[in-house]
Amino acid sequence: AATTPELADKKKYPYFFRTVPSDNAVNPAILKLLKYYQWKRVGTLTQDVQRFSEVRNDLTGVLYGEDIEISDTESFSNDPCTSVKKLKGNDVRIILGQFDEEMAVKVFCCAYDEEMYGSKYQWIIPGWYENLWWESWINSSQCLSKNLLAAMEGYIGVDFEPLSSKMIKTISGRTPQQYEREYNAKRGDGQSSKFHGYAYDGIWVIAKTLQRAMKYLNATNKHQKIEDFNYTNHKLGKIFLDAMNETNFFGVT
C-alpha cells in the first residue's frame, strides 16, 4: 500500500506490485482541471521531501507541451514563507502545492501574511490529508485560527477515487456500489480506510495469480506444485511474476 512514485521503477523493483495508486495518479486530473478553466500560467511550491519532489517532477512532465507555463518552481525544507513571497513577487496566481499537513498550516499562514488568498488566487494541494487536518497543527504555528481559515478557504484538494463510479459487475459478481454497501454493513462502527477497495481487489489479484500459476503447472509440470514454493525457488518465482503481470479484471476500484 505504498504510494511513493519511485517504486514504479520496474528495473529497480521488478517484484514490486502496487495495490493502490501512486501519488502521481492525480497529475493528469490537475492537467484536466487547468485546461478546463484555461489557466495557462502556474507556479509550484514543494516541500523538500522525495515523495513530494517526485510528484512535482512528474507533474512538470505531464504539463510539458500542453501550453501551460510553469513560471516559478519553489521548494522549502521547514519555513515556506520565503518561497511564498517569491511566488507573489512573480505574480503567480495558481499555486500547485505538494506538502504534508504540518507544512500546509505554515504555507497558509504565510499566504495570509502575503494576502495570497481570495478570489484572485487558487491553491491546489493534496487531498489525502486527515479530516480537519489543520486542527492538529494550528497550536504549533504562529497563526490565528481565523486567519488560517481565511487563507485556505476555497483550496482544491486532489486525491484518487477510492471506488469506481462505474455501475458494472466486477469479478466478484458485485458492482462497486453493492460492494460498498456490504463493506459498510460488515464494518459497523469500525474505522474505515479509503484503501479498503484496493485491499479487496488486491486479494482478488493474489487469488487469480495463484489460480493462473496452478493451471500453468498442471499443464506443464506434473511434479511441481505451488505448495513447493520457497524464496529461493526462482522457477516458481518467475511463474508467479508472469501470472501476476498477466492478471487483468474489473475490480471495485
C-alpha positions in Angstrom: 0.0 0.0 0.0 3.0 2.3 -0.6 2.1 5.4 -2.8 5.6 6.7 -3.3 6.2 7.0 -7.1 9.8 5.8 -7.1 8.6 2.2 -6.5 7.1 2.2 -10.0 10.7 1.7 -11.4 10.5 -1.9 -12.7 14.2 -2.0 -13.4 14.9 -1.4 -9.7 11.9 -3.2 -8.3 10.9 -6.0 -10.6 9.0 -7.9 -7.9 7.0 -4.9 -6.6 3.3 -4.6 -7.4 1.2 -1.8 -6.1 -2.3 -2.4 -4.9 -3.0 1.4 -4.5 -2.5 4.2 -7.0 0.8 6.1 -6.9 0.9 9.7 -5.7 1.5 10.6 -9.4 -2.0 9.4 -10.3 -3.6 12.8 -9.6 -1.4 14.7 -12.1 -3.5 14.0 -15.2 -6.5 15.3 -13.2 -4.7 18.5 -12.4 -3.9 19.0 -16.1 -7.6 18.5 -17.0 -8.6 21.0 -14.3 -6.1 23.6 -15.6 -7.3 23.1 -19.2 -11.0 23.3 -18.2 -10.5 26.7 -16.6 -8.0 27.8 -19.3 -5.4 28.5 -16.6 -2.2 28.9 -18.6 0.3 30.1 -16.0 1.1 28.3 -12.7 3.7 28.0 -10.0 4.7 25.1 -7.9 5.5 25.0 -4.2 7.1 21.8 -2.9 8.2 20.5 0.5 11.8 19.2 0.1 11.0 15.5 0.6 11.4 12.8 -2.0 7.8 11.8 -2.0 6.7 15.4 -2.9 9.5 16.3 -5.3 8.9 13.2 -7.4 5.2 14.1 -7.8 6.3 17.6 -8.8 8.8 16.3 -11.3 6.1 14.0 -12.8 3.6 16.9 -13.0 6.2 19.0 -14.9 6.4 16.2 -17.4 2.6 16.0 -17.6 2.2 19.7 -18.2 5.1 19.8 -20.8 3.9 20.7 -24.3 0.3 21.4 -23.0 0.6 25.2 -23.4 0.7 25.7 -19.7 3.7 27.7 -18.4 5.3 26.9 -15.0 6.5 30.4 -14.3 8.0 29.7 -10.9 9.2 26.5 -9.1 9.8 26.9 -5.4 10.8 24.4 -2.7 11.3 24.7 1.0 12.5 22.5 3.9 10.9 23.9 7.0 9.9 27.5 6.5 7.8 28.1 3.3 7.5 31.9 3.8 10.4 32.9 1.6 9.1 30.7 -1.2 5.5 32.0 -0.8 6.9 35.6 -1.1 8.8 34.7 -4.3 5.6 33.2 -5.8 3.9 36.5 -5.0 6.8 38.5 -6.4 6.4 36.6 -9.7 2.6 37.3 -9.7 1.8 33.6 -9.6 -2.0 33.2 -9.0 -2.5 29.4 -9.5 -0.2 27.5 -7.0 0.3 23.7 -7.2 1.4 22.6 -3.8 3.0 19.4 -2.6 3.4 19.2 1.2 2.1 17.5 4.3 -0.5 18.8 6.8 2.0 20.3 9.2 3.6 22.3 6.4 0.2 23.2 4.9 -0.6 25.1 8.0 2.7 27.0 7.7 2.1 27.7 4.0 -1.4 29.1 4.6 -0.2 31.2 7.5 2.4 32.8 5.1 -0.3 33.1 2.4 -2.4 35.1 4.9 0.5 37.4 5.7 1.2 38.0 2.0 -2.5 38.3 1.2 -2.3 35.5 -1.3 -5.8 34.3 -0.9 -9.3 35.1 -2.0 -10.8 35.3 -5.5 -7.6 36.2 -7.3 -5.7 33.1 -6.1 -6.2 29.3 -6.4 -4.3 26.8 -4.3 -4.3 23.2 -5.4 -2.9 20.8 -2.8 -3.0 17.1 -1.9 -6.5 15.9 -0.9 -5.4 12.9 1.2 -5.0 14.9 4.5 -6.9 13.8 7.6 -10.3 15.3 8.2 -10.0 18.8 9.9 -6.2 18.4 9.4 -5.4 22.0 10.4 -6.7 21.5 13.9 -3.8 19.2 14.9 -1.1 21.7 13.8 -2.7 25.2 14.4 -1.3 25.4 18.0 2.3 24.8 16.9 2.1 27.7 14.5 2.3 31.5 15.0 -1.1 31.8 13.3 -4.6 32.8 14.4 -7.2 30.2 13.6 -9.5 32.7 11.8 -6.5 33.9 9.6 -5.6 30.4 8.7 -9.2 29.6 7.8 -9.5 32.8 5.7 -6.3 31.9 3.7 -7.3 28.3 3.0 -10.9 29.0 2.1 -11.6 27.6 -1.4 -8.5 25.5 -1.8 -8.8 22.4 -4.1 -7.6 19.1 -2.8 -6.8 16.4 -5.3 -6.9 12.7 -4.5 -7.6 9.4 -6.2 -11.1 7.9 -6.3 -11.5 5.2 -3.5 -14.0 3.2 -5.5 -15.1 3.1 -9.1 -18.2 5.0 -10.1 -18.9 2.6 -12.9 -22.1 0.6 -12.5 -20.7 -2.6 -13.8 -20.5 -6.1 -12.3 -16.9 -6.7 -11.1 -15.0 -10.0 -10.8 -16.8 -10.8 -7.5 -20.3 -10.5 -9.1 -20.9 -7.3 -7.2 -21.0 -3.7 -8.6 -18.7 -1.3 -6.7 -21.9 0.2 -5.1 -23.1 -3.2 -3.9 -19.6 -3.9 -2.5 -19.6 -0.6 -0.7 -23.0 -1.3 1.0 -21.8 -4.7 2.1 -18.5 -3.4 3.3 -20.2 -0.7 5.4 -22.7 -3.2 6.8 -20.0 -5.6 7.9 -17.8 -2.8 9.2 -20.4 -1.4 11.5 -18.8 1.3 13.7 -15.3 0.0 12.8 -12.9 2.5 11.4 -12.8 2.8 7.6 -9.7 3.3 5.4 -10.1 4.8 2.0 -7.9 2.0 0.7 -10.4 -0.8 1.6 -11.5 -1.3 -2.0 -7.8 -1.6 -3.1 -7.2 -4.2 -0.3 -10.3 -6.1 -1.6 -9.1 -6.0 -5.2 -5.6 -6.9 -4.1 -6.8 -10.2 -2.5 -8.5 -11.0 -5.9 -5.2 -10.3 -7.7 -3.5 -12.8 -5.4 -6.2 -15.4 -5.9 -6.2 -15.0 -9.7 -2.4 -15.2 -9.8 -2.3 -18.4 -7.8 -5.0 -19.9 -9.9 -3.2 -19.0 -13.1 0.1 -20.4 -11.7 -1.6 -23.7 -10.7 -3.2 -24.0 -14.2 0.2 -23.5 -15.8 1.9 -26.0 -13.5 -0.8 -28.6 -14.2 -0.4 -28.2 -17.9 3.4 -28.2 -18.0 4.9 -29.8 -14.9 3.1 -32.6 -13.1 5.7 -32.9 -10.4 5.8 -29.4 -9.2 3.0 -27.8 -7.1 2.7 -24.2 -5.8 2.9 -25.6 -2.3 6.6 -26.4 -3.1 7.3 -22.7 -3.2 10.2 -21.2 -1.2 12.0 -17.9 -1.5 15.0 -19.5 -3.3 12.8 -21.2 -5.9 13.4 -18.9 -8.9 11.5 -21.1 -11.4 8.2 -20.8 -9.4 9.0 -17.2 -8.6 9.1 -16.4 -12.4 5.8 -18.3 -12.9 4.2 -16.2 -10.2 5.7 -13.0 -11.6 4.4 -13.8 -15.1 1.0 -14.8 -13.8 0.7 -11.5 -11.8 1.7 -9.5 -14.9 -1.0 -11.2 -17.0 -3.8 -10.8 -14.4 -6.4 -8.4 -15.6 -10.0 -7.9 -14.4 -12.6 -5.3 -13.4 -12.4 -4.7 -9.7 -14.3 -2.4 -7.3 -11.7 0.3 -7.8 
